[in-house]
Amino acid sequence: MRAPPVFIMAGGEGTRLRPLTSNRPKPMVPIANKPVLKHTFETLLSFGFKKFILTLHYMPMVVEKYFGNGSSIGAEVSYSIEDRPMGTAGGVKSAIEMYGVEEGTILVWSGDVLSYFDVSDMLDFHKDKGSILTIASTKIDNPVEFGVLVFDDEYRVKRLQEKPSYSEVSSLWINCGIYILEPEAYNQIPPGKSYDFSKDLIPQLISEGEPVYIYPLKGYWNDIGTPLNYLQANIDVLNRRAGMLKPAGLEYEPGIWVEDPDVINNIHLTPPVAIGGGSTISSDASIGPSSVLGRNVSVGDGVSISRSIIWDSSVIGAYSRIDGSIICESCILGESVLCNPGVVVGDRCRIGKHSVIRSSIRIWPERLVDSYSIVSSDIRWGIRWYSTLFTVEGVTGAVNVEVTPDFAAKLGLAIGSWLNIGGRVAVARDNSTISRMIKRSLVSGLLAAGIDVENLTVTPLPLLNSYIPRYKLDGGVYVSAPAHAPGHIVIKVLDRHGVEIGGSERRAIDEILFKESFRRVKPEDIGELTYPTGFMEEYVDDLLARSSIGSLRGIKLVVNAVEGSTSAILPILLDRLDADVFLLGVRSVRSTKTKGILEEVEATSRVVRSINADLGFIFDCSGSRILVVDDEGIPLQSELTLGMLAYYLAEIGSIGNVVLSSCIPESIYNYISNLGYNVMRCKRDPSALLRSIIDSKAVFGGDETGRICISRLTPFFDSIASMLVMLELLSKHRISSIRRQIPLKYKVDGSVELPRRSMSRVIARLREELGDYDAPGIEGLKIIEGDVYISIVPSLEEPKILLYVESENPEIAKSILRRYEDIVKLIVSSEG
């Protein structure tokens, strides 16, 4: 069979691989002294492929300059350069149209993966199956960063999950980014439009019932997605674990690859190693095992290099020790420098003598490290490295360690650069001095990017949420220092609707900050800073106008602001209510020694009991969450509060959709359903939960942590609005009497720690061995044993598996929890 043309997608930026890809596209990073693309060409040429068309976007000249028309490697190479990213499939479609490829089979290859397998066998498999699109697939332990493929016994694809969460993983087989397509498949790619294989074309073909198959790849594949994977790829090639892929040069002795044999005379080498031409190595240096030196590298006296990669033109000073590290191009390391495992030093860095770089540190290009330094955090903008800036709670970190004023200013610049010049945003904070410091720096960055800032100073988050759409702003930022995490900061970025930004917006800001591609405007375009007034009174007026509280005369309330941001607004609101209020924890500036939330709950309960109050409320520092204490001084679980709200809203005829976090107990879920609501489950991510409440036009929604949204009053998680609706209920019923009507089962929880890399594999094993019932919105596993409910879910922020058991009997719940903890521990242990 005549070899079809090959389309190599080589436009990748390799964001996760930075700083290796700061100055080159990912397909051009060297593996054993050859660019990834050169390995790819050699592989495909060995199987008879001759015609190659490369789709380029990021730094295209680097690729074109290296390969030219392909004559130097015995290939015919053409290029299709995208002015804007067209997506994987869209880029291939543009190249097909540009070069007029005749109707027939094509091979598509991701240029930023390193792979070797029998491509001819994949072609035969494709033809034998009658497939119109065949996907090379391999099985890995942690597939959450990839497209996951679910297929039948004949390898026909049933569905593709694009980058699932740990709880959603249905298979460990992933999309390798290598495809064989027939015209029936690629003719469905719309021309001139951004279009993706995984997100668009493959799901479309599957939904239409077209024959799409996986080819189980029998060979080597490495996506080189992280520096650790990159290091492993080099080691695999050196150790002959990557098929027929070879280092540059000749094998001078077994396991010793050199481009210039004179370089290694009288040198102590421990195979396998690869040494580039023009390098100079001191006779008493020790190189290897599993190490690569690029071209024109200089290695001084007494240097030890093991399991490390040194790129071209770098200098390693005398008596330095490089272990499990990557040193990029044209770096200079002084004498006696120690690079511990996992270190990455970007291009053209200077590391002073006697410096120690601790494990897993990344240093961005052209940075300077003074002599005798101990580098304990990434040198980029002053914080430790995270694969993404945002967590489910926003941008978080330790103050003055991970979130510094310098970082906050750059984050403000990134947010401002993401918005259009001249945009208007509101910023607010809680009442801690830590938040004030970080917010001031963040505001300076926004102003420098040409953004006008309305500074609301100390304001609850729900008020900021509503302020943004009310005054038609472009977004907002909220800064808080949670009392339950002393010394930490949380920064939330809001869109023009007042809702936390989602995945694509987060990635856009992350990329701007990552690349430091900030917009710095002319002096005359610097944003203006203003301080609005009267907005708190407007907010209170609006809430009271929407609520229907009856007379509270003779009612006693205990309200605890826990020295948080609601301190600024509760006195205004409570002064308008006809109730006797005992107010706790109201301070304009939070004290440095705050109580934990359990202490605050106990203190509120004591006061409720001592003064025979009718109801107590505890607010979190940002004002977005609330805890309730009933008239008997009993703290209510957040699930109970949701049940009470459902009871009251049903009583007044407000029935409709309800959205609950997937961790709400089944007993509450069933209770609310039986009241006549259409109850929908949603992921635990608070941003996703709120968007689901808004999109479904739900009557209300909430989670197990005290976040509640009452849509009649406000479309946000608002503790003050929640308090007002509880007061509506109180004006009609005694709270403890309603509590007794709600059938909340006894609930116990536990957790099992495990390596993060094992999470997907363990969840998949648990699902395979335990089974669970499938329902929309369910995360992880939900298991039913009689009247006992067991939930097993991955933690959103820590490498843990969380277990919840609900039962009428506390002893049964504890016994079942222990049993399932043992099962999870056994599987974690067996998966290594």
URTA-V211738 format. One record per residue. N is the residue number from 1. PSI is psi in whole degrees, -180 to 180 (* if undefined). Layout:
n=N psi=PSI
n=N psi=PSI
This chain:
n=1 psi=135
n=2 psi=132
n=3 psi=130
n=4 psi=165
n=5 psi=151
n=6 psi=128
n=7 psi=116
n=8 psi=119
n=9 psi=102
n=10 psi=31
n=11 psi=8
n=12 psi=142
n=13 psi=-24
n=14 psi=49
n=15 psi=-44
n=16 psi=-18
n=17 psi=-5
n=18 psi=146
n=19 psi=7
n=20 psi=-33
n=21 psi=17
n=22 psi=-31
n=23 psi=18
n=24 psi=151
n=25 psi=152
n=26 psi=-40
n=27 psi=-9
n=28 psi=6
n=29 psi=141
n=30 psi=136
n=31 psi=114
n=32 psi=43
n=33 psi=20
n=34 psi=139
n=35 psi=150
n=36 psi=-44
n=37 psi=-35
n=38 psi=-40
n=39 psi=-42
n=40 psi=-46
n=41 psi=-46
n=42 psi=-40
n=43 psi=-51
n=44 psi=-35
n=45 psi=-35
n=46 psi=-20
n=47 psi=14
n=48 psi=5
n=49 psi=139
n=50 psi=-33
n=51 psi=124
n=52 psi=136
n=53 psi=120
n=54 psi=129
n=55 psi=124
n=56 psi=151
n=57 psi=-56
n=58 psi=120
n=59 psi=56
n=60 psi=-30
n=61 psi=-28
n=62 psi=-42
n=63 psi=-47
n=64 psi=-42
n=65 psi=-38
n=66 psi=-44
n=67 psi=-22
n=68 psi=-135
n=69 psi=4
n=70 psi=-2
n=71 psi=-30
n=72 psi=-19
n=73 psi=8
n=74 psi=33
n=75 psi=164
n=76 psi=109
n=77 psi=129
n=78 psi=166
n=79 psi=143
n=80 psi=110
n=81 psi=126
n=82 psi=125
n=83 psi=-32
n=84 psi=151
n=85 psi=128
n=86 psi=6
n=87 psi=162
n=88 psi=-48
n=89 psi=-38
n=90 psi=-39
n=91 psi=-41
n=92 psi=-41
n=93 psi=-42
n=94 psi=-40
n=95 psi=-38
n=96 psi=-45
n=97 psi=-36
n=98 psi=-41
n=99 psi=4
n=100 psi=45
n=101 psi=131
n=102 psi=152
n=103 psi=127
n=104 psi=-178
n=105 psi=143
n=106 psi=153
n=107 psi=131
n=108 psi=131
n=109 psi=130
n=110 psi=118
n=111 psi=-10
n=112 psi=19
n=113 psi=153
n=114 psi=120
n=115 psi=149
n=116 psi=121
n=117 psi=175
n=118 psi=93
n=119 psi=-31
n=120 psi=-37
n=121 psi=-37
n=122 psi=-41
n=123 psi=-44
n=124 psi=-43
n=125 psi=-46
n=126 psi=-47
n=127 psi=-42
n=128 psi=-36
n=129 psi=-13
n=130 psi=31
n=131 psi=148
n=132 psi=-14
n=133 psi=120
n=134 psi=135
n=135 psi=122
n=136 psi=133
n=137 psi=146
n=138 psi=160
n=139 psi=127
n=140 psi=166
n=141 psi=-37
n=142 psi=91
n=143 psi=9
n=144 psi=-15
n=145 psi=7
n=146 psi=173
n=147 psi=125
n=148 psi=134
n=149 psi=131
n=150 psi=127
n=151 psi=166
n=152 psi=-172
n=153 psi=-20
n=154 psi=8
n=155 psi=14
n=156 psi=132
n=157 psi=129
n=158 psi=-38
n=159 psi=162
n=160 psi=124
n=161 psi=116
n=162 psi=112
n=163 psi=65
n=164 psi=160
n=165 psi=170
n=166 psi=-38
n=167 psi=-14
n=168 psi=-6
n=169 psi=124
n=170 psi=-8
n=171 psi=157
n=172 psi=7
n=173 psi=129
n=174 psi=162
n=175 psi=119
n=176 psi=-2
n=177 psi=21
n=178 psi=124
n=179 psi=151
n=180 psi=129
n=181 psi=145
n=182 psi=163
n=183 psi=-33
n=184 psi=-25
n=185 psi=-54
n=186 psi=-16
n=187 psi=-13
n=188 psi=-5
n=189 psi=122
n=190 psi=135
n=191 psi=148
n=192 psi=19
n=193 psi=143
n=194 psi=123
n=195 psi=140
n=196 psi=145
n=197 psi=-54
n=198 psi=-41
n=199 psi=-27
n=200 psi=-65
n=201 psi=-50
n=202 psi=-49
n=203 psi=-36
n=204 psi=-48
n=205 psi=-40
n=206 psi=-45
n=207 psi=-27
n=208 psi=1
n=209 psi=17
n=210 psi=152
n=211 psi=102
n=212 psi=128
n=213 psi=156
n=214 psi=147
n=215 psi=113
n=216 psi=108
n=217 psi=122
n=218 psi=87
n=219 psi=-146
n=220 psi=140
n=221 psi=133
n=222 psi=123
n=223 psi=-8
n=224 psi=40
n=225 psi=-20
n=226 psi=162
n=227 psi=-36
n=228 psi=-43
n=229 psi=-38
n=230 psi=-47
n=231 psi=-42
n=232 psi=-36
n=233 psi=-43
n=234 psi=-44
n=235 psi=-39
n=236 psi=-43
n=237 psi=-44
n=238 psi=-37
n=239 psi=15
n=240 psi=34
n=241 psi=10
n=242 psi=50
n=243 psi=-130
n=244 psi=11
n=245 psi=137
n=246 psi=154
n=247 psi=166
n=248 psi=153
n=249 psi=-162
n=250 psi=153
n=251 psi=96
n=252 psi=-43
n=253 psi=164
n=254 psi=119
n=255 psi=5
n=256 psi=110
n=257 psi=126
n=258 psi=151
n=259 psi=-21
n=260 psi=102
n=261 psi=-29
n=262 psi=-23
n=263 psi=-32
n=264 psi=12
n=265 psi=128
n=266 psi=31
n=267 psi=141
n=268 psi=108
n=269 psi=136
n=270 psi=108
n=271 psi=157
n=272 psi=144
n=273 psi=158
n=274 psi=130
n=275 psi=124
n=276 psi=161
n=277 psi=151
n=278 psi=3
n=279 psi=152
n=280 psi=128
n=281 psi=127
n=282 psi=147
n=283 psi=-25
n=284 psi=17
n=285 psi=157
n=286 psi=119
n=287 psi=126
n=288 psi=171
n=289 psi=173
n=290 psi=53
n=291 psi=152
n=292 psi=129
n=293 psi=129
n=294 psi=-163
n=295 psi=144
n=296 psi=35
n=297 psi=141
n=298 psi=125
n=299 psi=124
n=300 psi=-177
n=301 psi=139
n=302 psi=12
n=303 psi=143
n=304 psi=123
n=305 psi=119
n=306 psi=142
n=307 psi=44
n=308 psi=160
n=309 psi=122
n=310 psi=121
n=311 psi=175
n=312 psi=144
n=313 psi=22
n=314 psi=155
n=315 psi=125
n=316 psi=113
n=317 psi=161
n=318 psi=141
n=319 psi=19
n=320 psi=154
n=321 psi=121
n=322 psi=115
n=323 psi=117
n=324 psi=37
n=325 psi=167
n=326 psi=120
n=327 psi=116
n=328 psi=-168
n=329 psi=139
n=330 psi=37
n=331 psi=154
n=332 psi=116
n=333 psi=126
n=334 psi=-177
n=335 psi=148
n=336 psi=37
n=337 psi=139
n=338 psi=118
n=339 psi=113
n=340 psi=167
n=341 psi=139
n=342 psi=-1
n=343 psi=139
n=344 psi=125
n=345 psi=120
n=346 psi=173
n=347 psi=142
n=348 psi=34
n=349 psi=156
n=350 psi=117
n=351 psi=116
n=352 psi=161
n=353 psi=152
n=354 psi=22
n=355 psi=150
n=356 psi=123
n=357 psi=115
n=358 psi=166
n=359 psi=142
n=360 psi=21
n=361 psi=140
n=362 psi=134
n=363 psi=122
n=364 psi=161
n=365 psi=149
n=366 psi=33
n=367 psi=153
n=368 psi=130
n=369 psi=122
n=370 psi=156
n=371 psi=149
n=372 psi=21
n=373 psi=152
n=374 psi=108
n=375 psi=111
n=376 psi=-1
n=377 psi=159
n=378 psi=142
n=379 psi=96
n=380 psi=-65
n=381 psi=16
n=382 psi=10
n=383 psi=168
n=384 psi=158
n=385 psi=135
n=386 psi=146
n=387 psi=-28
n=388 psi=151
n=389 psi=-35
n=390 psi=140
n=391 psi=-176
n=392 psi=-23
n=393 psi=-6
n=394 psi=-154
n=395 psi=121
n=396 psi=159
n=397 psi=171
n=398 psi=133
n=399 psi=136
n=400 psi=9
n=401 psi=-60
n=402 psi=-37
n=403 psi=98
n=404 psi=165
n=405 psi=-37
n=406 psi=-44
n=407 psi=-42
n=408 psi=-40
n=409 psi=-41
n=410 psi=-35
n=411 psi=-42
n=412 psi=-41
n=413 psi=-41
n=414 psi=-44
n=415 psi=-44
n=416 psi=-38
n=417 psi=-30
n=418 psi=-35
n=419 psi=164
n=420 psi=145
n=421 psi=138
n=422 psi=3
n=423 psi=162
n=424 psi=129
n=425 psi=157
n=426 psi=141
n=427 psi=147
n=428 psi=169
n=429 psi=170
n=430 psi=-172
n=431 psi=29
n=432 psi=151
n=433 psi=-28
n=434 psi=-47
n=435 psi=-39
n=436 psi=-46
n=437 psi=-48
n=438 psi=-39
n=439 psi=-39
n=440 psi=-42
n=441 psi=-41
n=442 psi=-41
n=443 psi=-39
n=444 psi=-37
n=445 psi=-42
n=446 psi=-45
n=447 psi=-41
n=448 psi=-24
n=449 psi=5
n=450 psi=27
n=451 psi=131
n=452 psi=135
n=453 psi=128
n=454 psi=111
n=455 psi=110
n=456 psi=2
n=457 psi=-133
n=458 psi=113
n=459 psi=139
n=460 psi=149
n=461 psi=-43
n=462 psi=-32
n=463 psi=-41
n=464 psi=-42
n=465 psi=-48
n=466 psi=-28
n=467 psi=-39
n=468 psi=-55
n=469 psi=-31
n=470 psi=-42
n=471 psi=15
n=472 psi=49
n=473 psi=171
n=474 psi=-9
n=475 psi=-169
n=476 psi=167
n=477 psi=134
n=478 psi=135
n=479 psi=127
n=480 psi=156
n=481 psi=95
n=482 psi=136
n=483 psi=-28
n=484 psi=-8
n=485 psi=75
n=486 psi=137
n=487 psi=5
n=488 psi=158
n=489 psi=149
n=490 psi=128
n=491 psi=120
n=492 psi=134
n=493 psi=127
n=494 psi=149
n=495 psi=-173
n=496 psi=-14
n=497 psi=-3
n=498 psi=9
n=499 psi=146
n=500 psi=138
n=501 psi=154
n=502 psi=-164
n=503 psi=-49
n=504 psi=-40
n=505 psi=-40
n=506 psi=-43
n=507 psi=-35
n=508 psi=-45
n=509 psi=-42
n=510 psi=-44
n=511 psi=-40
n=512 psi=-45
n=513 psi=-40
n=514 psi=-49
n=515 psi=-9
n=516 psi=39
n=517 psi=62
n=518 psi=154
n=519 psi=114
n=520 psi=119
n=521 psi=168
n=522 psi=156
n=523 psi=-39
n=524 psi=-13
n=525 psi=2
n=526 psi=140
n=527 psi=162
n=528 psi=145
n=529 psi=123
n=530 psi=161
n=531 psi=92
n=532 psi=156
n=533 psi=162
n=534 psi=-5
n=535 psi=-29
n=536 psi=-41
n=537 psi=-40
n=538 psi=-42
n=539 psi=-47
n=540 psi=-45
n=541 psi=-44
n=542 psi=-45
n=543 psi=-46
n=544 psi=-34
n=545 psi=-32
n=546 psi=-21
n=547 psi=168
n=548 psi=56
n=549 psi=130
n=550 psi=-169
n=551 psi=133
n=552 psi=18
n=553 psi=129
n=554 psi=-5
n=555 psi=136
n=556 psi=131
n=557 psi=146
n=558 psi=121
n=559 psi=122
n=560 psi=111
n=561 psi=-3
n=562 psi=38
n=563 psi=31
n=564 psi=-168
n=565 psi=-21
n=566 psi=-10
n=567 psi=-29
n=568 psi=-23
n=569 psi=-24
n=570 psi=-43
n=571 psi=-36
n=572 psi=-46
n=573 psi=-50
n=574 psi=-25
n=575 psi=-20
n=576 psi=-8
n=577 psi=143
n=578 psi=65
n=579 psi=160
n=580 psi=111
n=581 psi=129
n=582 psi=109
n=583 psi=128
n=584 psi=154
n=585 psi=29
n=586 psi=116
n=587 psi=143
n=588 psi=-30
n=589 psi=127
n=590 psi=139
n=591 psi=158
n=592 psi=-25
n=593 psi=92
n=594 psi=157
n=595 psi=157
n=596 psi=164
n=597 psi=-36
n=598 psi=-40
n=599 psi=-41
n=600 psi=-40
n=601 psi=-45
n=602 psi=-41
n=603 psi=-42
n=604 psi=-42
n=605 psi=-42
n=606 psi=-44
n=607 psi=-41
n=608 psi=-46
n=609 psi=-41
n=610 psi=-32
n=611 psi=8
n=612 psi=48
n=613 psi=158
n=614 psi=-22
n=615 psi=148
n=616 psi=148
n=617 psi=140
n=618 psi=126
n=619 psi=149
n=620 psi=174
n=621 psi=-31
n=622 psi=-12
n=623 psi=11
n=624 psi=-13
n=625 psi=153
n=626 psi=144
n=627 psi=147
n=628 psi=141
n=629 psi=127
n=630 psi=-177
n=631 psi=-11
n=632 psi=7
n=633 psi=16
n=634 psi=121
n=635 psi=133
n=636 psi=132
n=637 psi=148
n=638 psi=-32
n=639 psi=-38
n=640 psi=-40
n=641 psi=-42
n=642 psi=-40
n=643 psi=-41
n=644 psi=-43
n=645 psi=-41
n=646 psi=-42
n=647 psi=-48
n=648 psi=-46
n=649 psi=-35
n=650 psi=-39
n=651 psi=-35
n=652 psi=9
n=653 psi=16
n=654 psi=77
n=655 psi=144
n=656 psi=-146
n=657 psi=146
n=658 psi=135
n=659 psi=124
n=660 psi=148
n=661 psi=148
n=662 psi=-12
n=663 psi=3
n=664 psi=134
n=665 psi=149
n=666 psi=-35
n=667 psi=-39
n=668 psi=-42
n=669 psi=-47
n=670 psi=-39
n=671 psi=-47
n=672 psi=-38
n=673 psi=-41
n=674 psi=-17
n=675 psi=-8
n=676 psi=4
n=677 psi=154
n=678 psi=101
n=679 psi=127
n=680 psi=141
n=681 psi=153
n=682 psi=160
n=683 psi=160
n=684 psi=-16
n=685 psi=118
n=686 psi=-34
n=687 psi=-45
n=688 psi=-38
n=689 psi=-47
n=690 psi=-42
n=691 psi=-36
n=692 psi=-38
n=693 psi=-46
n=694 psi=-48
n=695 psi=-35
n=696 psi=1
n=697 psi=46
n=698 psi=149
n=699 psi=-44
n=700 psi=173
n=701 psi=167
n=702 psi=-178
n=703 psi=-176
n=704 psi=0
n=705 psi=5
n=706 psi=4
n=707 psi=123
n=708 psi=135
n=709 psi=120
n=710 psi=103
n=711 psi=-29
n=712 psi=-32
n=713 psi=-42
n=714 psi=143
n=715 psi=35
n=716 psi=165
n=717 psi=109
n=718 psi=111
n=719 psi=-33
n=720 psi=-43
n=721 psi=-39
n=722 psi=-40
n=723 psi=-42
n=724 psi=-40
n=725 psi=-35
n=726 psi=-34
n=727 psi=-34
n=728 psi=-45
n=729 psi=-43
n=730 psi=-32
n=731 psi=-9
n=732 psi=-30
n=733 psi=156
n=734 psi=129
n=735 psi=-42
n=736 psi=-31
n=737 psi=-36
n=738 psi=-39
n=739 psi=-42
n=740 psi=-18
n=741 psi=-15
n=742 psi=123
n=743 psi=67
n=744 psi=123
n=745 psi=165
n=746 psi=133
n=747 psi=130
n=748 psi=155
n=749 psi=158
n=750 psi=178
n=751 psi=155
n=752 psi=123
n=753 psi=152
n=754 psi=161
n=755 psi=138
n=756 psi=-34
n=757 psi=-19
n=758 psi=-4
n=759 psi=-52
n=760 psi=-42
n=761 psi=-41
n=762 psi=-43
n=763 psi=-42
n=764 psi=-42
n=765 psi=-42
n=766 psi=-43
n=767 psi=-39
n=768 psi=-41
n=769 psi=-30
n=770 psi=-30
n=771 psi=163
n=772 psi=168
n=773 psi=144
n=774 psi=121
n=775 psi=148
n=776 psi=135
n=777 psi=-9
n=778 psi=131
n=779 psi=147
n=780 psi=-137
n=781 psi=141
n=782 psi=119
n=783 psi=140
n=784 psi=126
n=785 psi=96
n=786 psi=-120
n=787 psi=18
n=788 psi=134
n=789 psi=132
n=790 psi=127
n=791 psi=134
n=792 psi=114
n=793 psi=151
n=794 psi=143
n=795 psi=144
n=796 psi=-23
n=797 psi=-20
n=798 psi=157
n=799 psi=73
n=800 psi=153
n=801 psi=128
n=802 psi=141
n=803 psi=136
n=804 psi=136
n=805 psi=131
n=806 psi=132
n=807 psi=157
n=808 psi=-27
n=809 psi=119
n=810 psi=-38
n=811 psi=-39
n=812 psi=-43
n=813 psi=-45
n=814 psi=-40
n=815 psi=-44
n=816 psi=-37
n=817 psi=-46
n=818 psi=-40
n=819 psi=-45
n=820 psi=-32
n=821 psi=-42
n=822 psi=-40
n=823 psi=-46
n=824 psi=-44
n=825 psi=-40
n=826 psi=-44
n=827 psi=-40
n=828 psi=-43
n=829 psi=-42
n=830 psi=-25
n=831 psi=1
n=832 psi=*
